[in-house]
Structures are given as structure tokens and as C-alpha cells.
């Protein structure tokens, strides 16, 4: 079965390609991407045999994409999608190593089977190329690296073989201090495997999670991992790591269920302390309702205060989260939104280290502490701003969607003359009122483009542009790229 990945920024065409009857042509569609950069990343993760891609893509043009693919993964066969006016471009791509091209305007469903047969020939002529997943999946010995559900689907045959070999107990390890890179985690786990004689298979999920498949009954496996953690040379494996155990069969769905059960069991530690090693049982968390999340966002305005109110409000939010036992992942995302709200208001850029910590915080107390300390740090940087400028920026941030917002409106809200406010803004921010307003609108627009599924015209309205074209021009001038390509 040949793995195919499809790439196009036009959603209807992407969906149409996804619905093609791949199975009847000996293929499986293992993933999709909407731009060239995402396609490169997914090639690393999914190791497709064939990539069918639009030749005009956001972020990377077709020839640059082809060059990067061929340099890193020469086995992959690239088929470009083109329109009539790009014939010469597509033909040049074929000369540079593309397998073939399809014309979008024609009935591609009739062209595609012929192109697929052409793309499969190199693998049929050299069967060894069919097994190059060993390099792209980064699998060695008793270790399988599976970074996403997409990869589980793409490599289900390999995963099932792996499960059949090591069926027994699944031990999920959650690393509370993530590794700097997946490579460093894999290197350490390779050393671990070489240090033991036990029949153990390792599955690496990401820099915060790896799993051991132990061919033992669950209570025997519990004793085994306890011994491993006390062994002098192997003690490092348990540093800052918690473990959950559950039975796991050889079926892929059994593995997914066992993985989910263990993850939910480990997440219990988000609300209350539990042992380093636990045997999993049913865990119930509640979804975080939108109304409560919006309430938290509104109440988070008090985190500005230096009179103890911030600690009180964050404590009340923590009590609510604990009382309802909301999904920890949803609580983390809500706190992450609060931080983005404050960065939009007070910071020139996002503190990515703080966001990463918040999205992986091991418990709610550390999560709240990190949020408060990051906000305090942001506010301390604002101490050089006068009271009037801080108030002006707050009012502007809350009214970015008002297309009629003027300096006089902000000055009236702050309580000083427009001339004096204009002078203070220029002195303290280095920007005129209009420059500052555009900057804030563009930063908010970029956040919405990254983190929401809203259309570009909807975002234009949310940041105060009644005319879609005017917003596109302003955004392109500010960032050097159109909103559509940015998204």
C-alpha cells in the first residue's frame, strides 16, 4: 500500500482529492497540508511515497518545495497540480525532478490513475525503496517513533506488527520537564534499551511522552518499573517523570484506548498529588464550557491589580476548575488565552517559553504561578509608561473593532486633551496614535489568523476594517505578506 500526501491551499479542491478512491489504486491518503512549509514538516512525520501538491503554494513556491523534498527525501515522488497558464513552470519542475503534473482545469480523476502508476514505478523497480520508513519514521531496534494520530494511521501496519511483538502492559511516561529535542530523548532511550535485557518495546510520542510495551502482566510490570527506577544506572529515566500502567492488546484500537486511559490517569495529578507510578482506572473529566471560559477571561482583568486582588481572582478560578474537574488540557488552553490577552495589551511580542510552559504545566498551582509571574513581568516593563498612556492602550485594545476610533475618543476616555495624549504616545511608545492603532490591529489580526478558523473578511471586521481590501493592503504592508498566505 503506497502512502500519499496531498497539499493545496484551496480547501474545496483538497477535500475533493481526499475523497478520491485511493484504495482501489493501491494507495492510502495519509495526510493533508495547506502550504509548502507544513508539507515539509508532514513529510518528516508521515514519510509518504507520493506527494501531490499545488505548484503555487503559500510560504514556499513549487520549485523550492521540490528542491527541499529531493534533498531530504529523494525517494518521494512529487506530482504537481497546475493550471493552464503554469504549463511552462510545471514542465520545468518535471525537468528538475518532479514525477509528473496534473491539470486542475481538466477531469483530474481520469488523469490521476495514470499519474499514480507512473509515480509507483520507481518503488516497483527498486522494492527496497518501499521500506525507507526506517529512516523517515526514525525507527531503530525496539523503538517506534509515532508523533501523531496521523502517523499511527500512516504506519498502521508497522504499529500493529510492533504491538503484536510486545503485547502485555502499556507503561506511559509523562516527562514534566520536556526534552530540548526529540533527538535527545531518543538518544537517551536508546541507551536505556541497550542497558536492559527485558523484552520491552518503546514508543516515542513527543518530547514530553514516551511509552514502554512490557510483555508482562500489569502487576508484574508495576514491580519491574519500580525496580528500574531504583537502579543506579537507570535512575535518570524516572527523573521528573510520572508513569501510568494499563493492559494493552495487540490491536491498534486497543493501543489507542490504553494510551488515552493512561494519559487521563496521569492528568489526575493536575488537580491533586498522586504516586509516581499508578495503575490506571476510569477517569472522568468535564469539558470546559465556553461561558465559564469567557467568565475567566473577563475576570482576568483583575490580574492587573497590585493590591492582592490578582491572587484572589486566580484562586477562585482554580477552585472552579478543581470543583468541576475540567479537562486539564482545556484549562491550560484557557490560561494560555489569558496570557495572549495581556500580551496583546502590554507586550511587543509573545513570550513563547511561558506559553510552552503553560500548555504543559504539570499541575494547576504551577500553571497559575507561571501566568501571574509572566503578567507581573510584562507590567514591570511598562513602568516607564505613564498612567495616561497605559489607560489609552487599554482602551484602544478593548475597542480595536471600532472602525471610527479616533484620538479624540481615546483622549476623552483617559481624561486629557487630544494634543497632550498625542505628545505622550509619541514620547513613550515612539509611535503616533495612528501608527500605534495600526500596530495593535495588525498584531490582533495575526493572532486571529494563527489561532482561529475565522475567514479573512471576518477578521477584518473584528479589527476595525469595514473594507476587506483595505485590511488586506494594510496587513500586507505591515507584515510583507497577504493575510491569506500568512494564515
TIDO-816519 format. One record per residue: residue in one letter; x, y, z of N, C-alpha, C, O in turn. Coordinates in steps of 0.2 Angstrom, whole numbers, plus 2048, in hexadecimal, padded with zeros to 3 digits. Last residue first. Example, Ala and Ser with C-alpha at 12.3 -4.5 7.8 and 13.67 -1.06 7.14 Angstrom:
// residues 2
s8407F58238447FB824840800827843806828 a8427E482783E7EA8278427F08278477EF82A 
//
This chain:
// residues 487
x7F68A58227F28A08267F48998237F1894826 x7FE8AC8198008AC8207FD8A68248008A2827 x7F68AB80E7FC8A780E7FF8A78158028A2817 x7EC8B48127EA8AD8107F18A98107F08A3813 x7F28C08157EF8BC81A7EE8B58187EE8B081D x8028C180C7FB8C280C7F88BE8127FB8B9814 x8108C981380D8C38108068C48118048C7815 x8168D481A8198D28148178CB81181A8C880C x8108D98258138D28268178D081F81B8CC820 x80B8E582080D8E58278128DF8288178DF82B x8068E381480B8E881580E8E781B8158E881C x7FC8D98168028D88128088DD81380D8DB812 x7F38E181E7F78DB8217FD8D981D8038D8820 x7EF8EA8157F28EC81B7F68E781E7FC8E8820 x7E98E280B7EF8E78097F38E98107F98E980F x7DF8DC8137E48D880F7EA8DC80E7F08DA80F x7D78E78177DB8E381C7E08DF8187E68DF81B x7D38EB80A7D78F080E7DB8EC8137E18ED815 x7CB8E08077D18E28037D58E78067DC8E6806 x7C08E18107C58DB8107CB8DD80C7D18DB80E x7BB8EE81A7BD8EC8137C28E78137C88E8815 x7BB8F08277B48EF8247B68EC81C7B18E981A x7C58EC8337C58ED82C7BF8EB8297BD8E5829 x7C68E78417C58EE83F7C58F08387C58F6837 x7C98DA8447CE8DF8457CD8E68437D18EA842 x7BD8D48407BF8D48477C48D98497C58DB84E x7BE8D68327B98D98367BA8DA83D7B98DF840 x7C98CD82F7C98D482D7C48D88317C68DE834 x7C38C18337C98C48377C98CB8357CB8CF83A x7BA8BF8287B88C082F7BD8C38347BB8C7838 x7C38BE81D7BE8C481E7BB8C58257BA8CA827 x7C98B28207CD8B88207C98BE8217CA8C3824 x7C08A882C7C28AA8257C58B18267C58B482B x7C689E83A7C28A48377C58A68307CB8A582F x7CC8958427CA89383C7C68988387C2897833 x7DB89B84B7D389A84A7D28988437D689883F x7E889D84C7E58998517DD8988517DA895855 x7ED8A58427F189F8447ED89B8487ED894848 x7E48AF8407E68AB83B7E98A583D7E889F83A x7E58B584D7DE8B284B7E08AD8457DD8A8844 x7F28BA84D7F08B58527EA8B18507E98AB850 x7F18C38437F58BE8427F48B88477F48B2845 x7E88CC8497E68C98437EA8C38427E88BD840 x7EF8D18537E98CE8557E78C984F7E58C484F x7F98D884B7FB8D38507F58CE8527F68C8852 x7F18E18447F58DC8417F78D68457F68D1843 x7ED8E984F7E88E684B7EB8E08477E88DB847 x7F98EE8547F58EA8587F08E68547EE8E0856 x7FD8F68488018F084B7FD8EC84F7FE8E684F x7F28FF8477F48FA8427F88F48457F68EF843 x7F59068537EE9038527EF8FE84D7ED8F884E x80290B8518009078577FA9038567FA8FD857 x7FF91484780490E84680390984B80390384A x7F691D84C7F49198477F99138467F690D844 x7FE9238577F891F8587F691A8537F4915854 x80F91F85380A92485380391F855804919855 x81C91885D81791785881291D85981091F85E x82491786982791886282391885C825918857 x81E91687581E91087182291186A82390C867 x82192387B82291D87F82191687B82491187C x81F92D87182592D87682692687982C924879 x81292A86B81992A86781F92A86C82492686A x80A92B87780B92487381192486F81591F86F x80B93887A80E93387F80F92C87B81392987C x80693F86F80D94087180F93A875815938874 x7F993A86F7FD93986A80493A86B808935869 x7F593F87C7F593887B7F99368757FE932875 x7F594D8797F994B87E7FA94387D80094187E x7EB94E86F7F295086D7F794D8727FC94B870 x7DF9498757E29458707E994786E7ED94386D x7E094B8877DF94E8817E294987B7E794687D x7DA93E8927DE9438917DD9458897D9943886 x7D29328957D19388997D693E8987D894289C x7D092688F7D69278947D592D8987D792D89E x7C59298877C592488B7CA9248917C9923897 x7CA93487F7C59358837C492F8897C293188E x7D592D8787D693287D7D19348827D2935888 x7CD9248707D19218757D392787B7D3925881 x7C792D8687C392986C7C79268727C4925878 x7D19348627CD9388667C993386B7C7935870 x7D692A85A7DA92C85F7D69308647D792F86A x7C991E8567CD9248547D192685A7CF924860 x7C091184E7C49138547C99198527CD91884D x7B890C8447B89138457BC91684B7BC91C84C x7B88FE8457BC9018407BC9098407C090C83C x7BB8F58537B88FB8517BB8FE84B7C190184C x7C38EA8567BE8E98517BA8EF84F7B78EF84B x7CB8EF8617CE8EE85B7C98ED8557CB8EF84F x7C88F286E7C48F48697C78F48627C68F885E x7D18ED8777CA8EB8787C68ED8727C08EB872 x7DD8F48737DD8ED8737D58EA8737D48E5870 x7D99018777DA8FF8707DA8F886F7D68F686A x7D99008857D39018817D390087A7CF8FD877 x7E78FC8877E28F88897DB8F98857D88F5883 x7ED9088827EE90187F7E98FC8807E78F887C x7E891188B7E79128847E890C8817E390A87C x7EE90D8977E790D8977E590D88F7E090A88D x7FC90E8947F99088967F29078957EF903892 x7FC91C8927FD91888D7FB91188E7F890E889 x7F992189F7F492389A7F691E8947F191C890 x80391C8A77FC9198A97F891B8A37F49168A1 x81291989D80E91D8A280791A8A280591689E x81E90C89D81890F89981491389F8139118A4 x8279068A482990C8A182391089E82491689C x8208FA8A78218FF8AC8239068AA82290B8AD x8208EF89F81C8F589D81C8FB8A28199008A1 x8278E58A482A8E989E8268EF89C8298F3899 x81E8E18AD8238E58B08278E88AA82A8EE8AB x8148DB8A68128E18A88188E58AB8198EB8AA x81C8CF8A381A8D389D8188DA8A081A8DF89D x81D8CA8B08238CC8AC8218D08A68258D58A5 x8108C78B28138CC8B78198CF8B381B8D48B3 x80D8BD8A980A8C38A880D8C98AC80E8CF8AA x8168B38AE8178B68A78148BD8A68168C18A3 x8108B18BB8178B38BA8198B68B381C8BB8B3 x8048AC8B78048B28BB80B8B58BA80C8BB8B9 x8078A08B08038A58AC8048AC8B08058B18AD x80E8998B981289B8B380E8A08B08118A58AE x8048968C380A89A8C580E89D8BF8108A38BF x7FB88E8BB7F98958BE7FF8998BF7FF89F8BE x8048838B98018868B47FF88E8B68018928B2 x80687F8C680C8818C28098858BC80C88A8BA x7F987B8C97FC8808CD8028838C98038898C9 x7F68718C07F28778BF7F687D8C47F58828C2 x8048688B97FE8698BE7FC8708BD7FF8748BB x80C8688AE80B8628B18058628B680185D8B7 x80A87189F80B8718A680886B8A98038698A8 x80A87389180C86C89480D86C89B81086789E x80687F88F80287A88B80487388D80186E88B x80F88689680888689880488189580087D898 x81B88588F81A88289681388189881187C89B x81888B88381988488381888188A81687B88B x81689888881089588581188D88580D889886 x82389B88C81D89B89181789788E814893892 x82A89A88082C89688682689588B82489088D x8248A587982389E87782589987C82189487D x81D8B387C8228AF87F8218A887E81D8A4882 x81A8BD86D8188B887281E8B58758238B4872 x81D8CF86E81D8C986A81B8C387081B8C5876 x81A8DA87581C8DB86E81C8D586A81B8D4864 x80D8DB8808138D987E8148DA87780F8DA873 x8008DF8848068E288780C8E08848118E4886 x7F58D987D7F48E08807FB8E38827FB8E9881 x7FA8CD8797F78D28747F78D98777F78DE873 x7FD8C88858028C98808008CE87B8048D3879 x7F18C688A7F58CB88D7FB8CC8897FD8D2889 x7EC8BC8817E88C28827EC8C78857EC8CD883 x7F58B28837F58B587D7F18BC87D7F38C087A x7F18AE8907F78B188F7F88B48897FB8BA888 x7E48A988D7E58AF8927EC8B28917EC8B8891 x7E889E8867E48A38827E48AA8877E58AF884 x7ED89688F7F289888A7EE89E8867F28A3884 x7E28938977E889789A7EC89A8957EF8A0895 x7DC88B88D7D98918907DE8958937DE89B892 x7E588088C7E48848867E188B8887E2890885 x7E487B8997EB87D8977EA8828917ED888891 x7D78768997D987B89D7E087F89B7E088589C x7D886C88F7D487288D7D68788927D587E890 x7E18638957E386688F7DF86C88D7E287188A x7D985F8A07DF8638A17E186789B7E386D89B x7C78608A07CD85D89D7D386289E7D386889C x7C18648B07C28668A97C88628A67CD8618AA x7BC8628BE7C085E8BA7C085E8B37BF8598AF x7B486B8C57B18688BF7B58628BC7B385F8B8 x7BE86F8CE7B786D8D07B48698CB7B08648CC x7C98738C77CA86D8CB7C386A8CD7C28648CD x7C487F8C17C68798BD7C78738C07C586D8BE x7C08868CC7BB8848C87BD87E8C37BA8798C2 x7CD8888D27C88848D67C28828D17C087C8D2 x7D38908C87D58898C97D08858CD7D087F8CC x7CB89B8CA7CB8988C37CD8918C47CB88C8C1 x7CF89F8D67C889D8D57C78998CF7C38958CE x7DC8A28D47DA89D8D97D389A8D87D28948D8 x7DB8AD8CC7DE8A78C97DC8A18CE7DC89B8CB x7D68B68D57D28B48CF7D58AE8CC7D18A98CB x7E08B78DF7D98B58E17D58B28DB7D28AD8DB x7EB8BC8D77EB8B58DB7E58B38DD7E38AD8DC x7E58C88D47E78C48CF7E78BD8D27E58B88CF x7E48D08E07DE8CD8DC7DF8C88D77DB8C38D6 x7EF8D58E57ED8CE8E77E78CB8E47E58C58E4 x7F28E18DE7EF8E18E57ED8DA8E87EA8DA8ED x7F48E38D17FA8E18D57F88E18DD7FD8E18E1 x7EB8DD8C37EC8E08C97F28DE8CD7F38D88CD x7EA8D58B77EE8DB8B77F08DE8BE7F58E18BF x7E18CC8BA7E88CA8BB7ED8CF8BA7F38CF8BC x7D58D08B67D78D28BD7DE8D08BE7E18D28C3 x7D28CA8AA7D48D18AA7D78D38B17DB8D88B1 x7CD8BE8AC7D48BE8AC7D68C68AC7DC8C78AD x7BF8BE8AB7C28BF8B17C98C08B27CC8C38B6 x7BF8BB89D7BD8C289F7C08C38A67C28C98A8 x7C48AE89D7C78B48997C58BB89B7CA8BF89C x7BB8A88A47C28A88A77C58AE8A37C98B28A6 x7B08A989C7AF8AC8A37B78AD8A57B88B28A8 x7B48A18917B38A88907B38AC8977B58B2897 x7B38958987BA8978957B989F8947BE8A2896 x7A689489A7AA8948A07B189789E7B489B8A1 x7A189388D79F8998927A38998987A589F899 x7A78878887A988E8867A789488A7AB89888B x7AB87B8947A687F8907A988588E7AD889892 x7B686E8937B68758967B18798927B287A88C x7B185E8977B38638927B286A8957AD86B899 x7B78548A57B18588A27B485D89D7B986089E x7BE8448A77BE84B8A77B884E8A37B584B89F x7C08348AF7BB8398AC7BD8408AD7BE8438B2 x7C88258AC7C982C8AE7C48318AB7C38308A5 x7CB8158B17C68198AE7C78208B17C78218B7 x7DC8128B47D58108B57D18168B27D481B8AF x7ED80C8B47E88108B27E180D8B37E08078B3 x7F880D8C17F58088BD7EE80C8BA7EA80E8BF x8068188C27FF8168C47FD8118BF7FF8118B9 x81481F8C981281A8C580B8188C780A8178CD x81482A8D281882A8CC8168258C78178268C1 x80482E8D980A82A8D980E82B8D280B82D8CD x7FD83F8D87FD8388D88038348D88088388D6 x7F684E8DD7FC84A8DD7FA8438DD7F68408E0 x7E98558D27EB8538D97F184E8D87F284B8D3 x7E885B8C57E485D8CA7E685B8D17E685F8D6 x7F18548BD7F185B8BC7ED85E8C27EE8648C4 x7F18478BF7F684A8C37F58528C27F88568C6 x7E98428B67E68438BC7EA8478C17E884B8C5 x7F08408AB7EE8478AB7EA8488B27E984D8B4 x7F28328AB7F88378AD7F683E8AE7F88418B2 x7E682E8A77E882D8AE7EE8318B07EE8338B6 x7E683389A7E183689E7E38348A57E28388AA x7F182A8957F28328957ED83589A7EF83989E x7EB81E8967F181F89A7F282789B7F382A8A0 x7E081F88D7DF81D8947E581F8997E482289E x7E78218817E38268847E182588B7E182A88F x7EE8148807F281B8807ED8208837F0824888 x7E380B87F7E880B8857EC8118867ED81488B x7DE8108737DA8108797DE81087F7DD814884 x7E880D86A7E681486B7E28148717E3819875 x7E97FF86C7EF80386E7ED80A86F7EE80D874 x7DD7FB8677DF7F986E7E47FE8707E4800876 x7DF7FE85A7DA80285E7DB8018657D9805869 x7E97F58567EA7FC8567E580085A7E780585E x7EB7E68607E77EA85B7E97F285B7EA7F4861 x7F17E086A7F57E18647F27E585F7F57E785A x7ED7E887A7ED7E38757F17E586F7F47EA86E x7F27ED88A7F27EF8837F27E987E7F77E587F x7EF7F389A7F07EE8967EF7F088F7EB7F588D x7F98018A17F27FE8A07F47F889B7F97F8897 x80180E8AB8018078A87FA8058A77F58068AB x80A81D8AB8048198AC8048138A88068128A3 x8168278B38158218AF80E81F8B080B81F8B6 x8208368B281B8328B581982D8B081982D8AA x83083E8B482B83A8B08268368B48288338B9 x83B8448BA8368488B78318448B382E8488AE x8448358B784483C8B983F8408B683E8408AF x8448288B183E82A8B683E8318B883A8348BC x84F8278AB8498268A78438288AB83E82A8A8 x85A8278B485882D8B085182D8AC84E8328AB x85C81B8B885881F8BC8568258B88508288BA x8648128B385E8138AF85A8188B38548198B0 x86F80F8BC8708118B586A8138B186B8178AC x86780B8C886C8118C786D8138C086C8198BF x8568078C985D8058C686280B8C58608108C1 x84A80C8CB84F80C8D185680A8CF85B80A8D3 x84380B8C08448118C28498128C884C8178C9 x8437FD8BE8478018B98488088BC84E80A8BB x83A7F98C88417F78C98457FC8C484B7FD8C6 x82E7FF8C38318018CA8387FF8CA83C8038CD x82D7F78B882E7FE8B78318018BD8358068BD x82A7EB8BE8307EB8B98327F38B98377F48B9 x81E7EC8C58247EB8C882A7EC8C482F7EE8C7 x8167EF8B98167F48BF81D7F38C38217F78C4 x8177E28B381A7E88B081B7EE8B581F7F28B4 x80F7DB8BC8167D98BB81A7DF8B88207E18B9 x8037E18BA8067E18C080E7E08C08127E28C4 x8017DE8AC8017E58AE8047E58B58087EA8B6 x80C7D28A48057D48A78067DA8AB80C7DC8AD x8177D68968167D489D80F7D689F80C7DA89C x81F7DD88C81B7D688B81B7D389281D7CD893 x81C7EE88B81F7E988F81B7E288E8157E288F x81F7FC88281B7F688281E7F08858247EE883 x82080C88882380688881E80088781980088B x82081D88181D81788482181188382581087E x82282E88482482888182082288481E82388A x82084088381D83988482083488082283487A x82684C88082384B88782084488881E84388E x82984C87382F84D87882C84D87F83084D883 x81F83D86D82284486C827846872829841875 x81F82F86C81A83386A81C83A86981A83D863 x82782086A82882786B82382B86882282B862 x82781087082381586C82481C86E82381E874 x83080287282F80987482C80C86E82D80C869 x82F7F187A82F7F687482D7FD8768297FE87A x8387E58828347EB8828357EF87C83A7EF879 x83D7D988A83A7D98848357DF88482F7DF886 x84D7DD8928467DB8928437DC88B8457E0887 x85A7E18948597DB8908517D988F8507D488B x8607F289285B7ED89585B7E789185C7E788B x8677FB88C8697FA8938657F48968677F289B x8627FE8808687FA87F86B7F888686F7F4887 x85880688485680088185C7FB88185C7F5882 x85F81288885B80E88D85980788A85A80288E x86481687C86981488286580F88786880A889 x85881A87685C81587386181287886280C878 x85482487F85081E87F85481887B85381287D x85E82E87B85E82B88285A82488285C820886 x85A83086E86182D86F86182A876864825877 x84D83486F84E82E86C85582B86D85682586E x84F84187584C83C87984D83587684E830879 x85784786B85A84687185684187585983D879 x84D84886185384486085684286685983D867 x84385086584184986584884586484883F867 x84A85C87184985A86A84785386A84884F86F x84A85F87E84B86587984986387284786786E x83D85788784385788484485D87F83F85F87C x83285E89483385B88E83B85C88B83E86188D x82F8598A383485E8A083685C89983A858899 x82784F8A58248558A782985B8A58278618A5 x82284289B82884689D82684D89F82485089A x81A83489D81983B89C81E83F89F81F83F8A5 x81882489681C82889B81B82F89881C831893 x80F81589780F81C89481382189981182189F x80F80589481280A899813811896817811892 x8057F88908077FF88E809803894805804898 x8087E78908067ED8948097F389180F7F388F x8057DE8828067DD88A8037E388D7FD7E488E x80F7DC8738087DD8778097DB87E80D7D6880 x81A7DD86A81B7DF8718147DF8758147E387A x8167D985E81C7D686081C7D786881F7D386B x80A7DF85B80A7D885B8107D585F8107D0862 x80F7EC85A80B7EA86080A7E386180A7E0866 x8167EB84E81A7ED8548157EB85A8187E885F x80C7E98458117E48468157E584C8177E0850 x8057F58478027EF8498077E984A8077E584E x80E7FE84280C7FF8498097F884B80B7F6851 x80F7FA8348157FA8398137FA8408167F6844 x8027FD8308057F683080B7F583480B7F0838 x80080B8337FD8068377FF7FF8367FF7FB83B x80681782F80A81183080780B83480A808838 x7FC82082E80081F828804818829806815824 x7F681F83B7F281D8357F781B82F7F681682C x8008248427FE81E8447FA81B83E7FA81583D x80283183C80782C83B80582583D80782083A x7F68378417F783683A7FC8318387FB82C834 x7F883884E7F383384C7F48328447F382C842 x80A83985080383C8507FF83684E80183184C x81783485181683B85480F83D85480D843856 x81F82685581982885281782E85581482F85B x82C81C85382B82385582482585182482584B x83180D85C82D81085682B81785882981885D x83E80285F83B80986083780B85A83980A855 x8477F885F8417F786283D7FD8638397FE868 x84F7FD85084E7F78558477F68588437F5855 x84880C84C84E80884D84D80385284B804858 x84181884284081284684680E84684A80D841 x83D82483B84282484084181E84584181F84B x83582583083282483683782483C834825842 x83F82682683B82C82783782B82E835830831 x84681A82784A82082884582682A84682982E x83C81082684180F82C84581682D847818832 x83681381B83381682183881582783781982C x83A80D81083F81281283C81581883E81A81B x83580280983680181083A80781383D806818 x8358047FB82E8047FF82F80480682B80680A x8418037F783F80A7F883980A7FC83780F7FF x8427F67F48457F87FA8437FF7FC843801802 x83D7F47E78397F37ED83C7F57F38387F77F8 x83F7FC7DA8447FB7DF8407FA7E683E7FF7E9 x8347FB7D283A7FA7CF8407F87D48447F47D3 x82A8007DA82A7F97D88307F77D58327F17D5 x82F80D7DC82E8087E282E8017E08307FC7E3 x82E8137D08348127D383480D7D983980A7DA x81F8117CD82480D7CA82B80D7CD82E8077CE x81681A7D38188147D781D8107D482080B7D7 x8148247CA8188267D081A81F7D481F81F7D8 x80D81E7C08148207BF8188217C581E8207C5 x80181B7C78058167C580C8187C38118147C4 x7FD8287C97FF8247CF80381E7CD80881C7D0 x7FA82D7BC8008307C080282C7C680882B7C7 x7EF8257BA7F58247B67FB8277B98018247B9 x7E68297C47E88227C47EF8217C07F381D7C2 x7E58377C07E88357C67EA82E7C67F082D7C8 x7DD83A7B57E483B7B47E88377BA7ED8347B9 x7D08397BA7D28347B47DA8347B37DD82F7B1 x7D08427C47CE83B7C67D08367C07D18307C2 x7D184E7BE7D784B7C07D68447C27DB8407C3 x7CB8557B07C98507B57CF84C7B87D18477B5 x7D48657B17D185F7AD7CE85A7B27CF85C7B8 x7D986F7B97D38717B57D086B7B17CA86B7B0 x7E586A7BE7DF86B7C27D886C7BE7D38697C0 x7EF85E7B87EC8647B67E58647BA7E18607B9 x7FD8577C07F68567BE7F485D7BC7F68627C0 x80E8507BC8098567BE8028547BC8018517B7 x81C8477C38178487BD81384E7C08148517C5 x8278477CB8258417C78218427C28228407BC x8348537CB82E8517CD82C84B7C882E84A7C3 x8418567C78408507CB83984E7CD8388497D0 x8438607BD8478617C484685B7C984885B7CE x83A85D7B484185D7B284585D7B884B85A7B8 x82E8607BB82F8597B98378587B783A8537B9 x83086E7BC83086A7C28318637C08358607C4 x82D8727AF8348737B283586F7B883A86C7B9 x82086F7AE82586B7AA82C86C7AC8308677AC x81B8787B681A8717B881F86D7B48228687B7 x81E8847AF8218837B682087C7B88258797BB x8168827A481E8827A38218817AA82687E7AA x8098827A980C87C7A681387C7A68178777A8 x80288B7B08088897B380B8837B080F8807B3 x7F688D7A97FB8937A88018917AC8068947AA x7EE8827AD7F18837A67F68887A67FB8867A2 x7F487C7BD7EF87F7B97F28807B27F88807B2 x7F986E7C77FA8747C37F48767C07EF8727BF x8018647D37FA8667D07FB86D7CD7FE8717D0 x80E8587D280C85F7D38058607CF80385D7CA x81584B7DB81084C7D580D8537D680A8547DC x8238437E081F8497E081B84A7DA81E84A7D5 x8298367E98278387E282283D7E381C83D7E6 x8368337F482F8357F382E8387EC83283C7E9 x8448307F483F82B7F283882E7F183582B7ED x84B83B7FA84B83A7F38468357F08448357EA x84884580584583F80484583D7FD84083E7FA x85185180585084D80B84D84680A84F84180E x8518557F88578557FC85685180285B84D804 x8448547F48498507F184F84F7F485384A7F4 x83E85E7FC83C8577FD8418527FA84384D7FD x84586A7F88458677FF8438607FF84785C803 x84086A7EA84886A7EC8498677F384D8637F4 x83286B7EB8358657E883D8657EA83F85F7EB x8328787F282F8727F583286C7F28348677F6 x8378807E783B87F7EE8388797F283D8767F5 x82D87D7DD83487B7DC83887B7E383C8767E3 x8218837E482287C7E28298797E182B8747E3 x82588E7F282288C7EB8248857E98288827ED x81E88F80282488C7FE82188B7F781B8887F6 x81489780781A89780B820894807825896807 x8078907FD80989580281089380581188D806 x80A88A7EC8088897F380A88F7F780F8927F6 x8088847DD80888B7E080588A7E77FF88A7E8 x8068767DB80D8797DA80E8807DC8138837DD x7FF86B7E77FE8717E38058747E180A8747E6 x80485A7E78058607EA8038667E58058657DF x80684A7ED80384E7E88018557EA7FE8567EF x81383F7F18108457F380D8497ED81084A7E7 x81682E7F58148337F08118397F380D8397F8 x81982880181D8267FB81C82B7F582082D7F1 x81C83181081882F80B81C82D80582282F804 x81F83381F82383081A81F82D81481F827813 x81A83B82A81683582781A83182181782C820 x82484482E82084083381D83A83081C835833 x82A84982382E84782882A84282D82D83D82F x81E84E81D82284981982784581E82883F81E x81A85882581685282581A84C821819846823 x82486282282385F82982085882982285482D x82086481582786281782785F81D82A85981E x81386981781486381381B86081481C85A815 x81587581D81287082181386981D814864821 x81B87C81381F87B81981C87581D81F87181F x81187D80981787980781B87780E81E87280E x80087980F80687E80C80C87A80C80D87480F x7F78708137F48768107FA87B80D7F888080A x7F685E8137FA8658157F786A8117F586980B x7F284E8197F18548157F585A8177F785A81D x7F583C8187F584281B7F48488167F4847810 x7F38308127F58308197F583681C7F6837822 x7EA8278077EB82E8097ED82E8107E882D814 x7F18188007ED81B8067EF8228077F5824807 x7EF80D7F17F28137F57EE8147FB7E88127FC x7EA8057E77F08037EC7F38087F07F98077F1 x7DF80A7E27E580A7DE7EC8097E27F180B7E1 x7D58087EB7D58047E57DB8057E07DC8017DB x7D98127F47DA80B7F67DA8077EF7DE8027EF x7D581E7EF7DC81D7EF7DD8157F07E28127ED x7CA8267E97CA81F7EB7D181D7EA7D38197E6 x7C98377F07CB8327EA7CB82B7ED7CD82A7F2 x7C783F7FA7C283B7F97C38367F37BF8327F2 x7D28487F97D28437FF7CD83E7FE7CE838800 x7CF8507EE7D484B7EE7D48467F37D58407F2 x7C58577F57C38537EF7C884E7EE7C78487EC x7CC85E7FE7C78598007C58557FB7C484F7FC x7D48667F67D78617FA7D285C7FD7D48567FD x7CA86E7F07CE8697EC7D18647F07D285E7EE x7C58757FB7C18717F87C486C7F37C38667F3 x7D287C8007CE8778047CA8728007CA86C800 x7E08807F97D98807F77D587A7FA7D68757F8 x7ED87C7FB7EA8818007E38837FE7DF887802 x7F386C7FC7EF8717F87EC8767FD7EA874802 x7F985B7FB7FA8627FE7F78677F97F88677F3 x7F984A8017F68507FD7F78578007F6858806 x80283B8018008418057FE8478008018477FA x80182A8028008307FE7FE8368027FA835806 x80981A80280682080680682680280B8287FF x80480B7FB8088117FA8048167FE7FE8177FE x8047FA800800800800804806800809807804 
//
